[in-house]
Amino acid sequence: MNDFSADWLALREPADIVARSVPVTRAIAGSLSGEEEVHALDLAAGTGSNVRYLAEHLSPRQRWLLVDHDPALLAQVPIRMSSWGAARGYEPASVRSGLVLRGDRRTCHLATRVLDLTALDDDSIFAGRALVTASALLDLVSETWLRVVATRCRENRAAVLFALTYDGAIHCAPEEPEDEMVRELVNRHQRTDKGFGAALGPDAAVLTERCFEGLGYSVRREQSDWELPPDATELQRQLIEGWARAAAATAPEKAASISGWRARRLTHVENLQSRLTVGHQDLAAWLS
């Protein structure tokens, strides 16, 4: 799935929250516990779901910069963060630099910036950041891109947290004969250029661990799989549709077989018989 519409991001957010690794979250929070105010950079931030998950796990004072190439997604950040904050007792206030959420124990300053992340030609976004984070991004980027980001994090001694990186595992129940074929084709598609160069795809988390360890970081990596029950019908449906498109684009000669697989899988979803597991990994890295 490479649909980054606001609707898709909203649909997946509850599954993301449930899946995220608590040990990895605690590890990165612990590494930042000495920061009086955490200055954080969220890459490919979308509508701010990563901040909504992390805000209450980090130090009480936080200052976030959310960057994305899509101004329509970033325009949703103040709206969604204000609603999220109000439901949790924060007082949202618009300020010249963006949005401030003030609660009894926490204050979060949020600013957004439209930026083409494929170029990475603005070093200033990394300057002074104690934390660089992203969600559902690393499997889409190239090794060259990853190493540039890692180097800039090391130069600024920033800790990193990369969540929900797809690792190539897809398990469907009940099983269909074409499940493994479709999974292999989807993973081949995941390695194609997504705008950053040849994508890391399912190898992303392992290569990221090696990259940051090579720069002297301590690393913790854990599974953060989606476990989608039968009542997650719309999310399952969109995943199956996306996988079918990716598989057919990779092997057009197998289009008829893929179409049959798609129809049977969607029937399982409609009959509330489908369970899907999608492999993800969370990774935290920090300097001692």
C-alpha positions in Angstrom: 0.0 0.0 0.0 1.4 3.4 -1.0 -1.8 5.4 -0.7 -1.0 8.4 1.5 -4.4 10.0 1.5 -5.7 11.5 4.7 -8.5 8.9 4.7 -6.0 6.0 4.4 -3.9 7.4 7.2 -6.9 7.8 9.5 -8.0 4.3 8.7 -4.7 2.7 9.6 -4.0 4.9 12.7 -5.8 2.7 15.3 -4.1 -0.4 14.0 -0.7 1.4 14.1 -1.3 2.4 17.8 -2.1 -1.2 18.8 0.8 -2.7 16.9 3.6 -0.4 18.1 6.3 -1.9 20.3 6.0 -0.8 23.9 9.6 -1.9 24.7 11.0 0.2 21.8 8.9 3.2 22.8 10.1 2.9 26.4 13.7 2.5 25.2 13.6 5.8 23.2 11.8 7.6 26.0 14.4 6.5 28.5 17.2 7.6 26.2 15.7 11.1 26.2 14.8 11.3 29.8 17.5 13.8 30.6 16.2 16.3 28.0 14.5 19.3 29.7 12.7 19.9 26.4 12.7 17.4 23.6 13.2 18.9 20.2 11.8 16.3 17.7 11.7 16.0 13.9 9.0 13.8 12.3 9.8 12.9 8.7 7.0 12.2 6.3 4.6 13.2 9.1 1.4 13.1 7.2 -1.4 14.3 9.5 0.6 13.8 12.7 -0.2 10.3 13.9 3.3 9.6 15.0 3.1 12.7 17.3 -0.2 11.6 18.6 1.3 8.3 19.7 4.6 9.6 21.1 3.5 12.9 22.8 2.5 11.3 26.1 5.4 8.9 26.2 8.1 11.6 26.1 9.3 14.4 28.4 6.7 16.9 29.5 8.0 19.7 27.3 8.2 19.0 23.6 8.9 21.0 20.4 8.0 19.2 17.2 8.7 20.0 13.5 6.6 17.9 11.2 7.7 17.7 7.6 6.0 16.2 4.6 5.9 16.9 0.8 2.1 17.1 0.8 0.6 20.4 2.0 -2.9 19.0 2.2 -1.8 16.4 4.8 0.1 18.9 6.8 -3.0 21.2 6.7 -4.8 18.5 8.7 -2.2 18.5 11.5 -3.6 21.5 13.5 -7.2 20.2 13.1 -6.4 16.6 14.2 -4.0 17.5 16.9 -6.4 20.1 18.4 -9.2 17.5 18.5 -6.8 14.9 19.9 -5.5 17.3 22.5 -8.9 18.5 23.6 -10.1 14.9 24.2 -7.1 14.5 26.6 -7.4 17.6 28.6 -5.0 19.8 26.6 -5.8 23.4 25.8 -5.0 23.9 22.1 -3.9 27.4 21.0 -2.9 28.7 17.6 0.4 30.6 17.6 2.4 32.3 14.9 4.7 29.3 14.6 2.0 26.7 14.5 0.0 25.1 17.4 0.6 24.7 21.1 -1.1 22.0 23.3 -1.0 22.9 27.0 -2.0 20.4 29.7 -1.5 20.1 33.4 1.7 18.3 32.9 2.7 18.6 29.3 3.3 21.3 26.7 3.7 20.5 23.0 4.7 23.0 20.4 4.0 21.9 16.9 5.2 23.4 13.6 4.9 22.1 10.1 7.0 22.5 7.0 6.3 21.4 3.4 9.5 19.8 2.1 10.6 17.4 -0.6 12.2 14.7 1.5 13.6 12.8 -1.6 16.2 15.6 -2.0 17.2 16.0 1.7 18.9 19.3 0.7 17.8 21.2 3.9 20.2 20.3 6.7 18.5 22.8 9.0 15.7 20.4 9.8 18.1 18.2 11.7 19.9 20.9 13.6 19.4 20.7 17.4 17.0 17.7 17.2 17.3 15.3 20.1 14.9 12.9 18.3 14.4 12.1 14.6 11.4 9.9 14.0 9.2 8.5 11.2 6.4 6.0 10.9 5.8 3.6 7.9 8.6 5.2 5.9 11.9 3.2 5.8 10.7 0.4 3.5 10.0 3.0 0.9 13.4 4.7 0.9 16.8 3.8 -0.6 20.0 2.7 1.2 21.6 5.9 0.0 18.8 8.0 1.5 18.9 6.1 4.7 22.7 6.6 5.1 22.4 10.3 4.5 19.7 10.6 7.3 21.8 8.4 9.6 24.9 10.6 9.1 22.9 13.8 9.8 21.4 12.2 12.9 24.9 11.2 14.1 26.3 14.7 13.4 23.6 16.1 15.7 23.8 13.3 18.2 20.0 12.7 17.7 18.3 9.6 18.9 16.0 7.9 16.3 12.8 6.0 16.3 11.5 4.4 13.1 8.1 2.7 13.6 6.0 0.3 11.6 8.6 -0.6 8.9 7.2 -3.3 6.7 9.3 -6.5 6.9 7.8 -8.6 4.1 5.6 -10.9 6.2 2.0 -11.3 5.2 -0.2 -14.1 6.6 -3.8 -14.6 5.6 -6.5 -16.8 7.1 -8.3 -18.7 5.8 -5.5 -19.6 3.4 -5.8 -19.5 -0.4 -3.4 -21.3 -2.8 -2.1 -18.0 -4.3 -1.3 -16.3 -0.9 2.5 -17.0 -1.1 2.7 -16.0 -4.8 1.0 -12.7 -4.1 3.2 -12.0 -1.1 6.3 -12.6 -3.2 5.1 -10.3 -5.9 4.1 -7.6 -3.4 7.6 -7.8 -1.9 9.2 -7.4 -5.3 7.0 -4.4 -5.9 8.1 -2.9 -2.5 11.7 -2.9 -3.7 11.0 -0.7 -6.7 11.6 3.1 -6.7 9.1 5.0 -4.6 10.7 8.3 -5.3 13.8 7.9 -3.2 15.7 5.4 -5.4 15.5 1.6 -5.3 13.5 1.0 -2.1 14.8 -1.1 0.8 11.5 -2.9 1.0 11.4 -5.8 3.5 15.1 -5.4 4.2 14.7 -1.9 5.6 14.7 -2.6 9.4 17.7 -5.0 9.3 19.7 -2.6 7.1 18.8 0.3 9.4 20.0 -1.6 12.4 23.4 -2.3 10.8 23.7 1.3 9.6 23.2 2.9 13.0 25.2 0.3 14.8 28.0 1.2 12.4 27.8 4.8 13.5 28.2 3.8 17.2 24.5 3.7 18.2 22.9 1.3 20.6 19.9 -0.2 18.8 16.7 -2.0 19.9 14.5 -3.6 17.3 11.2 -5.4 17.9 8.2 -6.7 16.0 5.2 -4.4 15.6 2.9 -6.5 13.5 -0.6 -5.6 12.5 -3.0 -8.4 13.7 -6.2 -7.5 11.9 -9.3 -9.3 13.2 -12.4 -10.1 11.1 -14.2 -6.9 12.1 -11.4 -4.7 10.6 -13.2 -5.0 7.3 -12.3 -1.7 5.6 -8.6 -1.8 6.4 -8.5 -5.5 5.3 -10.3 -4.6 2.1 -8.0 -1.8 1.2 -4.9 -3.9 1.9 -6.1 -6.7 -0.3 -7.0 -4.3 -3.1 -3.6 -2.7 -2.8 -1.7 -6.0 -2.8 -3.6 -7.2 -5.8 -2.7 -4.0 -7.8 1.0 -4.3 -6.8 1.1 -8.0 -7.6 -0.6 -7.5 -11.0 1.8 -4.6 -11.8 4.8 -6.8 -11.0 3.5 -9.8 -13.0 0.9 -8.8 -15.6 0.9 -12.3 -17.0 -0.6 -13.6 -13.7 -3.4 -11.0 -13.7 -6.2 -13.6 -14.0 -4.8 -15.7 -11.1 -4.4 -12.6 -8.9 -7.9 -11.4 -9.8 -9.3 -14.7 -8.6 -7.3 -14.5 -5.4 -8.5 -11.0 -4.8 -12.2 -12.0 -5.2 -11.9 -14.9 -2.8 -10.0 -12.9 -0.2 -12.6 -10.1 -0.4 -15.4 -12.7 0.1 -13.7 -13.8 3.3 -13.6 -10.2 4.5 -17.3 -9.7 3.6 -18.2 -12.9 5.5 -16.2 -11.7 8.6 -14.0 -14.8 8.3 -10.7 -13.0 7.4 -7.7 -12.5 9.6 -4.6 -10.7 8.3 -1.2 -10.4 9.8 1.2 -7.8 8.3 4.8 -7.8 9.5 6.2 -4.6 10.8 9.2 -3.7 13.0 10.0 -0.8 15.3 13.5 0.4 15.8 15.1 2.8 18.3 18.7 3.9 18.3 20.6 6.2 20.6 24.1 7.3 21.5 25.5 6.7 25.0 
